[in-house]
Amino acid sequence: MYDLTAVRALFPITETHAYLNNAGIGPLSTRAHAAGVAFLDERMRDPWPEPAPTALIRLAQRKNHVRRLFADLIGAPHHTVGLTESTSAGENIIVKALTWHPGDNVVLDDLHYESSLLIYRELAKRHGVEIRMVHHVDGRITPDQIAAVCDARTRMVSIAWVSNRNGFRHDVAQIATIAHQHGAYLFVDAIQAVGTFAMDVVRDGVDFLACGSYKWLYANFGVSFLYVNEALLPHIPSDRFGHTHITSNTPDFSDYTLQPDGRKFEYAAIAHTSLAQIEAGLLLLHELGIDQIEQHSLTLAQSTWQRIHALGYQMFTPPNTHSAIVAFVPRGDATLLEQRLAAAQVSCMLREGNSSVRLGIGLFNTTDDIDRLIDVLKQF
């Protein structure tokens, strides 16, 4: 049984706000907050509460625990996941690891995240790689559209599993099949997906996946995850070096060995305060159950879509989209609408040059939260 009252008690923001901006930044739970404070208190009062080797082992154990928790959430073997500092860092690592030749092409779509678009624009500039952009039709990208632009020179298909623009959710398994039929890899930006529905990256054929922790994992900035398909791990080297991904070395580092698995990307000290908070966030997701979270959040998101549509608003999110994001086109003065929503303590985000209102329905949201939003829209 999904105890929504108990869930809301963990998120103080729910006491005052109808917080519908999880697609922007998910709020911290009391558990994640306490985990961060506990780490900071230790750093303030006694940075080395035990002999240095013991303290370092304890920090490494937390990293390993967090890695396992995230890997279980996406259906990946634990050793295929590494920790990085951001979603974009993971995508940069993958792009830099591949060998590119003039005339190679990358397939993207215009519902992708802007940082990803920039990564490939820079790749095109430096290596003569062609960008093949697929444009959405009524907020959707179909596998057939992706297939139509792939050919023997396609090296990568890069998508956002769930679009930050309108919540459109790709059929990742189909797109992986298309990419592989052309000898290409599939990279997935999953920051708007992980934590909202159940997934299995091995079953679906995902080659690479990156995901930050400050949205639907309800943690903080500074820790992100990079998954690399097990068969590809030996071919994706670390793009930078430091002492924390070394397994053995001579004193002068004239000879050394790097971690062979996902830990190879963890080259230096990580943001351990954020790591403590993401541990708490992931533990909460596992405790509640991702299937239960999916049933609650996505059902509420679809109901929200229907209620806004019934008011006559133009929807940017396609109908029957199975994600936690709902976007619609505001009527009249968008800035005034934003002010009205803020006055009613309804938190969401104006985007697309004020031509879209984006909602992110979280694991703690209720129909009462949606009622507050609808009341403002009715009166506007």
C-alpha positions in Angstrom: 0.0 0.0 0.0 1.4 3.4 -1.1 1.1 5.5 2.1 0.9 9.0 0.5 0.5 10.7 3.9 3.7 9.2 5.2 5.5 10.1 2.0 4.4 13.7 2.2 5.5 13.9 5.8 9.1 13.3 4.5 8.9 16.4 2.2 8.3 19.7 4.2 7.7 21.6 0.9 4.3 19.9 0.8 3.2 21.7 3.9 3.0 25.0 2.0 3.3 24.4 -1.7 1.7 22.4 -4.4 5.2 21.6 -5.7 4.9 20.5 -9.3 8.4 21.4 -10.4 10.2 18.1 -9.9 11.3 18.1 -13.5 13.4 21.2 -12.6 14.7 20.4 -9.2 13.2 17.7 -6.9 13.0 18.8 -3.2 15.1 17.2 -0.5 13.3 14.8 1.9 14.0 15.2 5.6 16.1 12.0 5.3 18.3 13.4 2.5 18.7 16.6 4.4 19.6 14.8 7.6 22.1 12.7 5.8 23.9 15.8 4.4 23.8 17.6 7.7 25.3 14.5 9.5 28.2 14.4 7.0 28.8 18.1 7.4 28.7 17.9 11.1 31.3 15.2 11.1 33.5 17.3 8.8 33.1 20.3 11.1 33.6 18.5 14.5 35.9 15.7 13.7 37.0 15.3 10.0 39.0 12.1 10.8 36.9 10.3 13.5 38.9 7.2 12.9 42.3 6.2 11.5 42.6 7.5 7.9 42.5 4.1 6.2 39.4 3.2 8.0 37.7 6.5 7.2 38.6 6.1 3.5 37.2 2.6 3.5 33.9 3.9 4.9 33.6 6.5 2.2 34.4 3.9 -0.4 31.7 1.6 1.0 29.1 4.4 0.7 30.2 4.9 -3.0 29.8 1.2 -3.6 26.4 1.2 -1.9 25.1 4.1 -3.9 26.4 2.5 -7.1 24.5 -0.7 -6.3 21.3 1.1 -5.4 21.3 3.0 -8.7 22.3 0.0 -10.8 19.4 -2.0 -9.3 17.0 0.9 -10.2 17.9 0.7 -13.9 18.4 -3.1 -14.1 22.1 -3.0 -14.6 25.0 -5.1 -13.3 26.5 -3.2 -10.4 30.0 -3.0 -11.9 28.8 -1.3 -15.1 27.9 1.9 -13.2 30.3 4.7 -12.4 29.9 8.0 -10.5 30.5 11.3 -12.2 29.6 14.9 -11.4 26.8 15.5 -13.9 24.7 14.0 -16.7 26.6 16.0 -19.2 29.9 14.8 -17.8 28.8 11.2 -18.6 27.9 12.1 -22.2 31.1 13.9 -22.7 33.1 10.9 -21.5 31.3 8.6 -24.0 31.7 11.0 -27.0 35.4 11.6 -26.3 36.0 7.8 -26.0 34.7 7.1 -29.5 36.8 7.5 -32.7 35.1 9.9 -35.1 35.8 10.4 -38.8 34.6 13.1 -41.2 31.3 11.9 -42.7 30.2 10.0 -39.6 26.8 11.1 -38.4 25.0 11.4 -35.1 21.2 11.2 -34.9 19.5 13.6 -32.5 16.0 14.9 -32.0 14.7 18.4 -31.1 13.2 17.2 -27.9 16.6 16.4 -26.6 18.3 18.4 -23.8 20.2 21.5 -24.8 23.5 20.4 -23.3 23.5 17.3 -25.5 22.8 19.4 -28.6 25.8 21.5 -27.7 28.1 18.4 -27.2 27.3 17.2 -30.7 27.5 20.7 -32.3 31.1 20.9 -31.0 31.8 17.4 -32.2 30.7 18.4 -35.7 32.8 21.4 -35.6 36.0 19.6 -34.5 35.7 16.3 -36.4 33.4 17.0 -39.4 30.6 14.8 -38.0 27.2 15.3 -39.5 24.3 16.0 -37.2 21.0 14.5 -38.4 18.2 16.2 -36.5 14.8 14.6 -36.2 12.0 17.1 -35.6 9.0 16.3 -33.5 5.5 16.2 -34.9 2.8 17.2 -32.4 5.3 16.6 -29.6 6.3 13.1 -30.6 9.3 11.4 -32.2 8.6 8.0 -33.7 11.1 5.1 -34.1 10.3 5.3 -37.9 11.6 8.9 -37.9 14.8 7.8 -36.3 15.2 4.8 -38.6 14.7 7.0 -41.7 17.8 9.0 -41.1 20.1 6.2 -39.9 22.6 4.7 -42.3 25.9 2.8 -42.4 27.8 6.0 -41.3 25.6 6.5 -38.2 27.8 6.1 -35.1 25.5 7.3 -32.4 21.8 7.8 -31.7 21.5 10.1 -28.7 18.1 10.7 -27.0 16.5 11.8 -23.8 14.5 8.8 -22.5 11.9 11.4 -21.3 12.1 14.9 -22.9 12.7 17.7 -20.5 10.7 19.9 -22.9 7.4 18.1 -22.9 7.7 14.7 -21.2 7.6 12.7 -24.4 8.9 9.2 -23.6 10.9 7.3 -26.3 10.5 3.6 -27.0 14.1 3.0 -26.0 14.1 -0.7 -26.9 12.9 0.0 -30.5 15.4 2.8 -30.9 18.2 0.6 -29.6 17.3 -2.1 -32.2 17.4 0.5 -34.9 20.7 1.9 -33.8 22.3 -1.6 -33.6 20.9 -2.6 -37.0 23.1 0.2 -38.4 26.1 -0.6 -36.3 25.5 2.5 -34.1 25.4 3.0 -30.4 22.5 4.3 -28.3 23.2 6.9 -25.7 20.3 7.8 -23.3 20.0 10.9 -21.1 17.8 9.5 -18.3 17.7 12.3 -15.8 13.9 12.9 -16.4 13.2 9.1 -16.4 15.1 7.3 -13.6 13.0 7.3 -10.4 9.7 7.7 -12.2 9.1 4.3 -13.8 10.7 0.8 -13.8 13.4 0.1 -16.4 15.8 -2.5 -17.5 18.7 -1.1 -19.6 20.1 -4.6 -20.3 16.8 -5.9 -21.7 16.2 -2.8 -23.7 19.7 -2.8 -25.3 20.9 0.6 -24.0 24.6 1.1 -24.7 25.2 4.2 -22.5 23.1 6.0 -20.0 23.8 9.1 -17.8 21.6 10.4 -15.0 21.9 13.2 -12.5 20.5 13.0 -9.0 18.7 16.3 -8.2 15.4 15.7 -10.0 13.4 12.5 -9.5 16.0 11.0 -7.2 15.3 13.8 -4.7 19.0 14.4 -3.8 21.5 17.2 -4.5 23.8 18.5 -7.2 27.3 17.1 -7.7 26.8 13.4 -8.1 25.7 11.7 -11.3 25.7 8.2 -12.8 27.2 6.7 -16.0 26.2 3.3 -17.2 28.2 1.5 -19.9 27.0 -1.8 -21.4 29.2 -4.6 -20.0 30.5 -5.6 -23.4 31.5 -2.0 -24.2 33.2 -1.2 -20.8 36.7 -2.3 -22.0 36.5 0.1 -24.9 35.5 3.2 -23.0 38.5 4.6 -21.1 38.5 7.2 -18.5 39.0 10.6 -20.0 41.0 12.0 -17.0 43.2 10.5 -14.3 43.7 10.7 -10.5 44.5 8.5 -7.6 41.0 7.2 -6.7 40.6 4.8 -9.7 44.0 3.2 -9.3 44.0 -0.5 -8.2 47.8 -0.8 -7.9 50.8 1.3 -8.6 54.5 1.9 -7.9 55.4 4.9 -5.7 56.3 7.1 -8.6 53.4 5.8 -10.8 55.8 4.5 -13.4 53.6 1.5 -13.4 49.9 1.4 -12.4 46.6 -0.3 -13.1 43.2 1.3 -13.4 39.9 -0.1 -12.3 38.5 -2.2 -15.1 34.8 -1.5 -14.5 32.5 1.5 -14.0 34.8 2.7 -11.2 37.4 3.7 -13.9 35.4 7.0 -14.2 35.8 7.9 -10.5 39.2 9.5 -10.8 39.1 11.9 -7.9 37.4 12.7 -4.6 33.6 13.0 -5.1 31.1 15.4 -3.5 30.6 13.3 -0.4 27.9 15.5 1.1 25.8 15.0 -2.0 26.7 11.3 -2.0 25.3 10.9 1.5 22.1 12.6 0.3 21.7 10.5 -2.9 22.1 7.4 -0.8 19.1 8.6 1.3 17.2 9.4 -1.9 17.8 6.0 -3.5 17.0 4.2 -0.3 13.6 5.9 -0.2 12.8 5.0 -3.8 13.7 1.3 -3.1 11.7 1.4 0.1 8.6 2.8 -1.6 9.0 0.6 -4.7 9.5 1.9 -8.2 6.4 0.1 -9.4 4.3 1.9 -6.8 5.9 5.2 -7.5 5.2 4.7 -11.2 1.6 3.8 -10.6 1.0 6.8 -8.4 2.9 9.5 -10.3 2.1 8.5 -13.9 -1.6 8.0 -13.1 -1.7 11.4 -11.5 0.2 13.0 -14.5 -2.3 11.5 -17.0 -5.2 12.7 -14.9 -3.6 16.2 -14.8 -3.2 16.2 -18.6 -6.9 15.4 -19.1 -8.0 18.1 -16.6 -6.0 20.8 -18.3 -7.0 19.7 -21.7 -10.6 19.8 -20.7 -10.2 23.5 -19.9 -9.4 24.1 -23.5 -5.6 24.5 -23.2 -3.4 23.4 -26.0 -1.2 20.6 -24.8 2.5 20.4 -25.7 2.7 16.9 -24.1 1.1 14.4 -26.5 -1.9 12.4 -25.2 -1.3 9.1 -23.4 2.3 10.0 -22.6 3.6 7.7 -19.9 5.9 10.0 -18.1 5.6 12.3 -15.0 5.9 15.5 -17.1 2.9 17.5 -18.4 3.4 20.6 -20.5 0.8 23.0 -22.0 0.6 26.3 -23.7 -0.5 29.2 -21.5 -3.3 31.5 -22.6 -2.9 35.3 -22.4 -0.1 36.9 -20.4 2.2 34.0 -19.4 4.1 36.2 -16.9 0.8 37.1 -15.2 -0.1 33.4 -15.0 3.2 32.7 -13.4 2.5 35.4 -10.8 -1.0 33.9 -10.1 0.5 30.5 -9.7 3.2 31.7 -7.4 0.6 33.6 -5.3 -1.4 30.3 -4.9 1.9 28.6 -4.0 1.8 26.4 -7.0 5.3 25.6 -8.1 5.9 24.9 -11.8 8.0 26.4 -14.6 7.5 28.6 -17.6 9.7 27.4 -20.5 10.1 27.7 -24.3 10.3 31.5 -24.2 7.2 31.6 -21.9 5.2 29.6 -24.5 5.0 26.5 -22.3 4.1 25.7 -18.7 5.9 22.5 -17.5 4.7 20.4 -14.6 6.6 17.6 -13.0 4.4 15.2 -10.9 6.3 13.7 -8.1 6.0 10.8 -5.7 4.5 13.0 -3.0 1.9 14.9 -5.2 -1.8 14.6 -4.6 -5.0 15.5 -6.4 -5.3 18.4 -4.0 -2.1 19.8 -5.5 -3.6 19.5 -8.9 -6.8 21.1 -7.7 -4.8 24.2 -6.7 -3.3 24.4 -10.2 -6.7 23.9 -11.9 -8.3 26.6 -9.7 -5.8 29.1 -11.0 -6.2 28.0 -14.6 -9.9 28.3 -14.4 -9.8 31.8 -13.0 -7.1 33.0 -15.5 
